[in-house]
Amino acid sequence: MRNYNVLKIAPAFLLLGSMLHAQQNDSVKKETAIEQVVLIGYGKQKKSDLTGSITSVTSKDFNGGAGSPAQLIQGKTPGVQITTNSGAPGAGSSIRVRGISSLTGNNSPLIVIDGVPQDFSGISGASDPLSLINPNDIQSFDILKDASAAAIYGNRASNGVILITTKQGSAGRLKVGFSTMASVSTKMGNVDVLGADEFRSFVNSYASTSYKARLGNANTNWQDEIYQKAWGTDNNLSLSGGVKGLPYRLSVGYNEQNGIVKTNSFRRTSVGLNLNPKFFDNHLTVNINGKGTFTDNRFPAEGVIQSATYFDPTQPIYSGNSNYGGYYEWLLNGGLNVNATANPLGQLAATRDISSVWRGLGNIQLDYKFHFLPDLHFNVNAGIDYAKSEGAKTVSGAYKIGFADKGTYREYSQEKKNKLLETYLSYTKTIDAIDTNVDVVAGYAYQKFQNYVPFAPTYTGNNTPIVPTIDYRDEKVLLSFYGRAIFTVANKYIISGSLRRDGSSRFYNGTKDNLWGVFPGVSLAWKINEENFLKDSGINNLKLRGGWGKTGNQEIAGGTYPAFAAYNPSNGGASYQFGSQYYFMYRPNIYNPNLKWETTITKNLGLDFGFANNRIFGSVEVYQKNTNDLILKSFIPAGDLSNTNILNVGNMETKGIEGNITFVPVKNQNTTWELSFNATHYNSKITKLVNNADDSFNIPVTDPGISGGVGNTIQAHYVGGQPYSFYVYQQVYDNNGKPLDGVYVDRNGDGAVNAKDMYFYKSTQPDVILGFNTKLTHKNWDLGFSGRAVIGNYVYNNSASNSSLQSASTNDYLQNVYSTAADYKFSVPRYFSDIYVENASFFRLDNVNLGYNFKDIFSKGSSLRVYGMAQNVFVITKYSGVDPEIFNGVDNGYYQMPKVYSLGLNFQF
């Protein structure tokens, strides 16, 4: 393992008028149109011929300054919501395509990189496995959103499929590209807790004499103390061209980013090689793709943001003595007050949490065009994705958080392999006699996932005995047979049908009963603009699409083989000791031999349009998704090995509408201005959970839980409502609009207020998601903006709910409080009051960039672009917390998104 030191918009009719005028007076020279080709899974298709809901985003439209691949397309396409997991560098993003399709299973789309489907799970020591890929190496994203398009990937396509294609070389002279960027990141703001003088007033007003005496004389802003201005750099070098008919591209990248929380850092070194030769008079095409990355991470101390939020602002940073690293800590009876909040700077000083992750992703793809029948191709794709991580966490015993154990040390590792072999035949033929094009694919796929996690004990300075646990290994296999046929008649009518049969080892129960799933899809398209009655009408594109498809989900919680009766070794704490030796016992696992696939059926209807020489174009779609046999961890009758089991018991329905439109109001030799808008609305509703349950039945959401108390949860799933709804009491207010302490509405009218009066209030699910992008180029200048709005989503403010008068009267220490505590005057935390469920709708200006391109600067054909960029420029919201965009809907110690300011240079030779 390597260790490093931590270093406002014109009226629409005017806009339309200008474009129609520009259509007749366009001064841009006529160019040969090259139609965009889109990947559709095991093939490609002209964009104008697509029958399913597929969106393509290429590198020219990517967001600048992205630290991870998902951020390249954030806000760029309807139906795709990308939420950054946290502001920590390397944290990555969570992606949702048209909402969710599962309650306890994985809701991420299937990611396919250069033909290799990725594992859904991450690896120890890396916050997000996708962050291990260098964004600068990516050429395009093709997003398969509806089941008619995604069914060709059946077994894991319920949440959509994202096909990532990396950049490749092209035959010709050597081309050199070099980019470098320097950035500085700053925090958005602080959690709205009391300042030192405000806290003194709070304590003096509500605390007893003994607690008033604990007030200090300092004025410490603990949040300011843990945050920093964080410097970063991103550098990329690429060489591409062709040597004797061998197109190649070699890239090297180095990204270094320090986090805005002190001690946090991320470093990524990447190498990529693409070779694309052709042999046998271009009958054999070979694509060789290789990517290697090495990342180093240092993570901040766990819980340090919460500590900085709550630590008493009247206390100094340092104690004046050498105890506990010299940092001020709360004491009791001559020793540490173990219940007190730890000094956040002491936490940072005590903790060294580092990891190193290696990842290699490569594949070789052979496509042979038969000499005797050139319309027939045979394709073989073999690939491997290998990842290995090592990490170590040290907590010094000289500081509070490690004092009781006299320090701790844990070293861990993990190794993962993902092997792929796919073969398919494809046949493409235009039959002139019937004016029909036929495109047929049939293939087979084998994929094997292996995971190895060695036992990683935590050692303590006081030599606490280590109870051994065996190493963990698992293996999963997927077998698939698939086929697809596309018929295009008279370049007007298109029908596409696909079928995939998948077998998954995760459903093995000793028999083959539930191993296999069949996932069909069918779609139709009518290119209305090709009809004679629309010829010369000024309509460039008008296509009606409809599709139906069925997809599956096998990414479930509950072990690798939850359907198989097995004995597993006991956990470490359940081993038996004989003498000095610990022995593991074998115990039976709870299992469900009837477990089967979650399945999602999607119906989609879309309209694509383009007119005024495609100066106005876009699409609109409506869809419905029905997920059946939802896999849930449900309560079962007594008498089995556990009181819960993994069962197929639920159904869910999602209805939505989405659309996008692009305007090009100006387009001439010197100036081009393009504006794009997209909008998404969907509503998910649970229609079934378990049989014979009463109306009050719900399933609590344990991840995330909330801070405060033991095992408390604030969200739940229930029939008739949205997933991840907040389950709370309805707060009662006085005549002045002030909340009454511990007083809630008796919703069932039985004269008593208890758990039966809790209700489901709002959800993390937004009503509307909007995206906006614009790019203006004038001569050598370019200017771009991008922004997003999320409307109707709610967040539980756990930082506020943890604050009450009790914070100044409990456990012999003082704890800072959220600004609302002095106003609400709750005697104790009221975690389940709906007052803490806040409207977190927002508009965020994600990116502003301005650049100038120096052409022929070094030699003819060379260029230098100099640019400046700001990210996360501002957020408009009513939410009282720092950042309203919180993926899981619970705000407690959230690592906020930084504001990033960058300067960069792009050289092309």
N, C-alpha and C positions, 0 to 999 in steps of 0.2 A: 504494500500500500504506500502511495506517495503522500507525504504530508507537506503542506504549505503554510507559510505565515499569511495571516489575513491582510493582506494588503488593502344676416333679413331678402324676398325672392320676388321678382316681377310677377304681375298678374298672369294667369295661365294663358289667356287669349293673346296677350302680347308675345309670350314665349312661342306659342304655336304659330302665330303670324310670322314671326321672324324666321322660323324654321321652314315654313312653306315658301317664303320669299327666298330663303337661302337655297332651297331645292332647285329653283330656277336660275339662280345666280351663283351657284357653287363654282368657285374659281380653282378648286383642287383638280388637278389633272386626273382624267379617267384612268383607273387602274384595273388590272385583271383581278376579279374577285377570287379569293382563295377561301373556300368555305371551311369553317371550323369543323374539325373531326373530334368526336367525343368518345371516350372510353365507355363501354357498356358492360364490361366484364366478359372476359374471354373473347374479345373482339372490339371493334370500333365502328362508329356509324356517323354519317354526316349529321350535323346538328338539326338540319331541316327535316331529317327523316326520323327523328326520335319519336317514339310512341309513349314512353314512360316519362315520369317526372325526374329528369336528370339536369343538374346544374353544373356548369363547368366554370372554374375560375382559374385563369392563367397568371403567370408571373407579372405581366404588365399591369394587372389590377390588384396585386397584393398590397396589404398594409405594410408600410415601412417600419423598420425598427423592431420587427417581431423577434422575440426571444425564443419562441417555440413555434412549431409548424401551425398549430391551430390558430394562433394569433394572426397569421397571414390573411385569413379569410373571415375574421371576426366582423360581423355586421355587413358582409358582402352579399349574402344570399338569403332569400326568405325561407322560413321553415327550419333554419339551422341556428340554434342558440348556443353560443360559445361563452362560457363564463370562466374567467381566470380563477384558479383554485385559491390563490393567495398572491400577495405582492412579493413573496420571496423569489429570488432568481432561481430558475429551473423548476418552479412549482407546476408549470404547465396549466392546462385548461380542461374543463369538463364540457363535452360536446353532447347536445341533444338534438336529434332530427325529428321534428314534428312531435315534440313532447316525449313522453315515456310510454313504454309498452309493457313494463313489468313493475312489480312492487318490491320484490326482494331480489330479483335477478339483476344482472348488469344491464344498464340502459344506454351504454355507449355504443356508437355505431361500429361496425366492423371496419377496421383500417387495413387496406391492402397497399403495400409499398412495392412498386415495380413487380406486381404479380404475386407477392408473397403475403398471404393473410397473417395478421399479427395476433399475438396473444392478448387477451383482454386485461390480464393482471399485470401489475408492475413488478419491480424488483427492489429488494431491500437496498436502502442507501440512495434511491432516486425517487423524487417526489412524483415524477410523471415519466413513464418510459418513452413517450413521444418527444419529450424535451431532449432526448439523447440524439435526435436527428437534427442536423444542421439545416435551418430554414433556407439558407442561401443555395442549397443544392436542389431545391424543389422547383419543378417547372409548372405543374398544374395539379389541381384538385378536381376530380369528377365525382359528384355527390349523387348517389342513387337513393331517392327519397321515398318512392312508393314501392309497394311490393311487386308490382308487375315488372319493374326494373330490377329490383333487388333479389327476386326469387331465384335467380340463377346462382346466388350464394346462399340459398335456403336456410341451412341450419343455424346461422348466426346473424341473419339479416333483418330481424324484426325491428331493429332500431336504425335501419338504413346502412348503407355502405359508402365509404369514402375511399376512392381510388387515388392514390398519390403517385405521380410520375416524376422521377428526378430528371435533371438536365442531362442531355446527351451531346456528344460531339457530332460534327458534320464534316464531310469531306471538303478539303480545301486547305488554304494556307493556315499557318499557326495563328491563333487568336489568343491574346492574353488579357485577362480581366483581373483587376485588383481593386478591392474596396476596403476602406478603413473608416471606422466611425468611433468617435469618443463621446461619451455621455456622462451626465450627472443626474442622479435621481434624488428626489426630496420627498418628504412625506406630504400627504394631503392635509392633515390636521391632527388634532388630538381628540380622544374621547372626552365628552363634555362632563368631566368631573369637577369638583370644587377646587378653586385655588386655595393657597395657604390661608389667607385672611378669611375667605368665605368658609373654610372648614373650621377655623377657630370659632367663628360666630355660630356655626352649626353645633359644635360640641358644647360651647358655653350655653346654648339655648336648650339643649335636649339631654345632655349627659349629666351623670351624677358628679359629685365633687371629686371622687377618686379618679374618674376618667378625665375630668377637666385638667387635673394635675399632670396627666400624661402628655399634654400638648407641648410641642417644642417651639423653638424660636426661629427656626429656619423657614425659608421660602423656596422649596424645592419642587420644580416641575419634573417629576420622574419620567414622564413620557418624552420630554425634550432630552433627557439624559440618556435614554436607551437608543434614540434615533440619531442618524447621522446623514450627511450628504454622501452619497455613494457613487463612486466613480466606476466607469465601465468602458470596455473597448470591444469592438468586433471587427475582425480582419479576415478577409477571404481572398485567396489567389486561385485562379483557374486557368488551365491551359487546354485548348481544344483545337481540333483540326483533323487532318487525315494524313497518314503515312502509308504510301503505297496501297491505297484502297482500304486502309484500316482507320475508320473514324474513331476518335477517342475524345475523352474529356477527363482530365485529372484536376481535382480540386483539393485544396487544403484550407482549413479554417481554424481560427482560434477566437473564442469568445470568453471574456472575463467580465464578471459583474459582481460587484459587492452589493449586499442587501442594505436596505435603509435601517435595519436593526443591526446594531453593532455585533461583530463577530460572524455575521452571515455572509457567505460568499459562494460563488458558482463559477467553475471554469470548465470549458469544453474544448477539446482538441478533436478535429475531425479530418478524415481523409476519404475521398470518394474517387472511384475509377469506373468509367463506363467505356466499354469497347463494343463496336457494332459492325463487325465485318460481314461481308457477303461472299459466298463461294459458289462454284459451279454455275457460272453465268447468271448470278443473282437468284439462283433457285434455292439456295440455303442461306438464310439470314440468322446470324448469331448475335444475341444480345447478352453481354456479360456486365453485370452490375455488382459493384462491391462498395460497401460503406463501413467505415470503422470509426468509432468514437471512443474517446476516453474522457470521463468527467471526474472532477474533484469537487466535493461539496463540503462546506462547513455550515452546520445548522446552529441557530441560536438556542439558548437554554429553553427547555420546555416550560411554558407558562409565564415567560418573562413579560409579555405584553399585558397579561392580566395583573401581574404584580405591579407593573408601572402604573396601571390604571388605579389600583386600590391603595397603594402604599401612602401612608400619612404624609401630606405635603409640608407639614410643620417640622419634620425631622430632617437632620442633615444627611448627606451622603456617607460621611465617614464618622466613626465613633470617637476618634481621638486616641484609640489604643490599637493594639495589634490583634485583638481577638476577632475571630471570624473574618480574617483577611483585612481587618481594619475598617470594615463596613458597618454602619449602624444597623443593628438588629434589635428586635423586641426581646426583652429578657423577662424572666419570671423566677422568683425565688433563687436568684443567683445563677441561673442557667438560661438556656434558650427557651423562649415561649414557642413551643412546637406548633401551636395553632395559629400563630401570627403569620401575616403575609411576609414573605422573604424580601429582603432588599434586592431590587431587580438588577442593580449593577453588580452586587455580590453573586447573583445567579450567573450572570454573563462571565464574570471572572472565574467562577468555579468550574464551568462546563467547557469541555472540548469535545465536540461531537462531529466527527469527520467520516467521510466515505469516499471510496473510489469505485467507479463503475466502468467496466469495459463492455462494449457492444460491437459485434460484427454482424452485418446483414448483407448477404450476397445471394445471387442466383445466376444461373445460366439458362437461357431460353433459346431453343432451336426451332426454327420455323422452316420446314422444307416444302417447297412447291414442286409437286411431282412433274417430272419432265414429260411424261406421257399424258398428263391431265393437269395442266397448270392452274385450273380453277380449284383444285383440291390441295389443301395444305395439311401437313401433320406437324403438330406443335408439342414440344416437350419442355417442361419448366421444372427445374430442380433448384431448390433453395434451402438455405439454412439461416436462422436467426439465433445467434448465440450471445448470451449476456452473463456476465459474472460481476459480482459486487463484493467488496470487502469494506468493513467499517468498524469503528471503535468509538466508544463513548466513555470519557473519563470525567468523573466528578470529584473534585478535590475535597478532602476531609477538612481542610482549613477554613471552609466556608460553611454557612448554615445548612445549605441543602445537602451537603455531604457529611456533616459533622457527626450525626448519630451513628453512621456506618463507618466512620473514619475513612471515608472516601469509597468510591465504587469504580469498577472498570468492567466493561463488557465489550468483547470483540465478536463480530458476527460476519457471516458470509452467505452467499447464495449463488447458485448456478442454474441457468435455464437454457434449454435447447428447444428449438422449434424447427422441425424438419418437414419439407414439402416435396412431393412429387406429383406432378399433374401432366396428363397427356390428353390431347383432344385433336379431333379431325374437324376441319372447317371446309365448307364448299360454298363458293360464291359464283353465281352464273346469271347472266342476263339472257333471257329467252325472248328473242326478238319477235317470234311468231305470235306470242301472246302479250308482248310488251310488259314483261314481268321480270323483276330481279329476285333471285332466291339466295338467301344466306342461311346456311345450316351449320350448326355446331353440335358435336357430341363428344363427351369426354369423361374422364375418370380422375379423381383426386384422392391422395392419401396424405394425411398430416398427423404428425406425432409431436406431442408436447411433453417435455420432461422437466422436472423441478426437483432440486436437491437443496435442502437447508440443514446444515449441520447444527448440532446442539450448541447453543451459545449461552453459557451461564454468566451471571453477574457476580463478580468477585468483590468482596468487601474488605476494608482494612481491618475490621475486627474479626476476620476469619470465620464468618458465618458458614456453616457446613453447606457444601454444594450437593443438592439432590439431583443426581444425573437424570437426564431424559434422552431418549434415543433420537437419532437423526431423523429428519422427515424427508420422505421421497414420495413423489406421485408421478403418474404417467397417464396421459389421455390420448386417445386415438380417434380420428375422424376419417370415415370412408365415404366417398361420394361418387355418384353417377349422375351426369347431367346432360341436358340437351336443349337446344333452342333453334327455332326456325323463324325467319323474317321474310315476308313476301311483300314486295313493293310493286304495285300494279299501276302502270301508266304514269308513274311518278306522282300519283295522286292519293292512292289508297294503300295503306300499310297495315299489315297485321303481324303481330309478333306473339309467339307462344314459347314458354320455357317450362321445363320440368326438372326438378332435382330430387334425388333420393339420397338421404343422408343417414349414416349410421354413426352413433356416438357411444363410446364406452361408458359415458357418465350414466347411462340408463340401463346398464347391464345388471340384471337381477338373477343371474344363473341361467337364464334362457334368452332367446332372441326376440321375445314378445314385443318389447317396447324400444328396442334398439333403433329401429328405423323410422324415419319420418319422410313423408312425400310432400314436396312444396312446389305447386304449380303456379304459373303466372301467365296472363294473356292481356294484350293491349292492342288498341286500334288507333289509327290516325287518318285524318282526312285533310289533305293539303288543299284547302278551299281556294287559295289564291291561284292554283294551277288550273282551275275550271275556266272555261271560255267566257262565262258571264262576268268574271273579274279581271280578265286580261285588259291591260292598259288602263286600269282603274286607279293606279297610284298606290295600290296595296302591294307591298313587297312580300309580305308573309302573313298568312292567316291559316292557322292549322288547329283543328279540333282533335283532342286526344282523350281517350278513355282507357282505363285499365283496372284489372282485378288481379289480386295475387295473394298467396299464402306464404308466410315465412315462419321461422322457428327461433327459439331461444333456448340454449342449453347452458348458458352462463348463470348458474344458480348458486346460491349459498347453501351450505350443508354438507360439505365434504366432496371428495373426488368421486366416490361411488355411493351416493345416498340410497340407491335401490338395491344394493347387494348386502346380503347377510354376512357379516364378517366379525371376527374378533380382532381387536387392536390392542397393542400394549397400553397399559394405563398411563395416565399423566405422571409427571415426576413427583408431585405431591401425594400420589396414591401408591407409591412403591412401598415395598416391605423391607425392613432392615433386619438382617441377621448378622450379628456381629458388626463388623465395619463395612459390610457389603450391602448395597441396596439392590433389590430384585423387582423387576417389573412383572406385573400380573396381566394376564390377558382378560379383557372384558368385552362383552358383546355390544355392538353399536346398534342404536335405533336405526331402522331402515324402513323403506316403503317399496315393496316389490312392484307396486302398481304405478310408480312414478313414470311420467311420460313428458314429452315436449310441451312447453308453452308454445302456442301457435297464435299468430296474428294475421287476420284477413283484412286487407286494405282495398278500398274502392277509391278511384281517383278520376276526376274529370278536369281537363285543362284546356286552355285556349292560348295559343301563341300568336302574337301579332307584330307587324312591322310595316310602317308606311313612311311617306315623305323621304324616299331613298334610304329607308331604314334610319332616318334621323330621329324617329320615335319607334321604339320597339320594347317588347316585354312579354309578360305572360300573367295569367291568373288561374288559380287552381282551387278546387274544393275536394275534400277527401274525408273519408271515414275509416277509422281503424277499430277493429274489434279483436281484443285479445281474449282467448279462451284458455281454460286450464291453467290459470295463473298459479305459479308455484309459490306457496306460502308456508312459513313455519307456523303451524296451527296447533292449538290445544287439542288433545285427544283424551278419550276416557281413561281412567285409571286402570292399571293392570299391565301396561306395557313397560318397556325399559326406560321410558321417559314420559313426562306429561306433555311433551310437544313432539311433533314430527313434521317432515317436509311432505306436503300434500298438494295435489292439483285440486284447488277448491274455488278459485275466483275467476271473475270475468271483468273486463274493463272496456269502455268505449271512448273513443276520441273522435271529435268532429272538428274540422278546421277549414280555414280559407287562407290563402296566401297569394301574394302577387308582387311583381316587380315591374318597373318601367324606367327606361333610360331615354333622356332627351339629349340631342346634340344641337343646341341652338346656334352655335357658331362653328363653321368649318370652312376654312380657306387656307391659302398657302401659308400664311403666317400664324393663324390663330385657330385653335380648336378648344371648344368648351363642352364638356360632357357632364351631365348630372344624372345620378341614379338614385332611385328610391325603392325600398322594399318594405313590405308589411306582412305580418303573420298574426293570425288569431286562431286559437284552438281552445277546446274545452275537453278535458278528460273527466270521466265519471266512472266510478266503480259501480258495477251493476250486480255483483255477487261476491260474497266472501266465503261463508260456510253455510252448509245446509242447516235448516231448522234453528237459526239464530234469531234472537229477538232484535227489536229496533235499536237497542242500545249497544249492540255488539260492535266492537271496533278492535283493530289491531294496533297497539302502540308502536310508534317508530322509535327504536332505541338508538339509531345512529342517524343524526346526532341526538344525544340527550341534552340536558341542560346542566349548567353549573349551579349548585345549590341543593342541599339535601343529598340523599343517597338514591341513585337509580331513577331520578325523576325524568319524565318525558313530557314533551309539550305538543307533539304532533301525533296524528293517528290516521289510519285508513278506515273508512266506513262506507257502507252501501248507500248509494245515492249522492255521494259527495266527491269532491276532488281528492286525489291522492295528496298526502302530506298536509292535510288540514290541521289547523291549530285547535287543540281540545282544551277549552278554558271555561272559566266562570265569567258571567256578564257583570261588569263593574257597575255599582250604584253610585250616583253623584248627588251632592247637595244642591240647593237652589242657586248657589253661586258657581256651579260647575266644578266643584272640587270633589275628588273621589273620597268616598267614605271608607275608612280602614276596615278591611275584612268583611264588607257588606256587599253581597251579591244578589242578583235577581233570582227569586224563587220561580224558575221557569216552568216547573211542572205543577205549581200551585198546591203542593201538599202541605204547606205550612212550615216546612223545614228546608234549610239550605244545606245540601250535601252533594256528594258526587253525582247523584241522579240529576242535578241541575246544571251540570257541565254541558257545554254545547260546542258544536264545530263552527269555528269562526275564521273565515278567510283561508288562504292557502299561499304557498310559495309560487303557485302557477300564475303567470301573468295573463292579463286579458289581451294585450297587444304588444308585439315586438316590432320596432321600426328601425330601419337602417337608412343612412343617407351618405352618399359619396359624391364628390365633385372633383374634377380635374380640369385645369385651365393651362394651356400651353400657348405662349406667344413668342415666336421666334425661338430664341434659346432659353427662355424662361419657362418654368413650370411651377404651378401652385396647386396644392391638393388639400382637401379637407375630408374627414370622415367622422361620422357620429352615429350614436345609437340611442334609442329610447326604449325603455321597458316600462309598461304601464299596467297597474293593477296587481303587482306582486307585493307580498307582505313579508316582513321579517320580524322575528321575535327578538326584542332587545334584552338579551340576558344580562348585559352590563348594567342596565337600569333596574331590572327585577332583583338583582342581587343587593341593591342598596335600600336601606331603611334606617330608622332611628336606632335599631339594634347594632348598626355598624359602629356606634360610639358607646356601646354599653355591654360588650360581650367578650369573654375570653381574655380579659386583661390586656387588650391592645386596642388601638384605634385604626379604623379602616376608612379610607376616603370613600365618598359616595357620588353617585351620578347626580347631576344637577337637579333632577326632578324629586329627589328624596326629601329635600327641605320643603318642597311645595306639596307633595302628597302626604307627608308625615305618617307613613305607614309604620306601625310599631315594630313589625317584623317583616321579612321579605314575603311578598304576596306573589309567588311565582306564577300562579295559575289565573291571575287577573288578565282580562283581555286588554287592559290598558297598555300592556307591553307589546301587543301585536300591532306593529306600526306599518303604515303605508310606505312602501319603499320604492314607489315609482320614481324614475329618474330619466334625465337626458344627460348623456356623457359625450363631450367632444373628445373623441379618441385620438385623433391625429391631425396635425397641421404641418405641412412641409412646403418649403420653398427652395427651388434649386435653379442653378444656371449651368448650361452645358457649353463648354468650350470645344468647338469642333476643329478637327485637323490640327490639334495643338502640338503634337509631336511629329506627326507624319500624316499623310493623306489617309483618311479612314479612322484615325485615332480620335479619342475624345476624352474630356475630363468633365465630370459633373461635380459641382460643389453644392452642397445643400445643408440646410438647417431644418431641424424637426423638433416638434414638441408632442409628447404623448400624454394622454390622460390630462388634457388641458384644464377642463373644469367639469364639474358635475352639478346639475340643478336638481334638487330633491327636497321633499319635506321631511325626510327621515332624519331623526335626531342624532343618529350615529355618524361615524366618520365616512363610511362607504356603504351605500345601499345595496351594492351588488354582491350578495353573499350566497354562494351556491346552495348550501343546505338549509338556509332560512333561519339560522340561529346565530346571532351576533354575540360572540363572547371571546375576547382575546383575538379577534381577527387580524391577521397580518395585512394591513391596508395596501392598496395598489399605489405605487409611487407615481409622482409626476416625473417625467423623463425629458431632458433637454439634450439634443444631440447635434453634433457637427460631423459631416462626413464627406469623403471623396470617393468617386468611382472612376477608375481609369479603364479605358478600353484601347488596346493596341491592335 
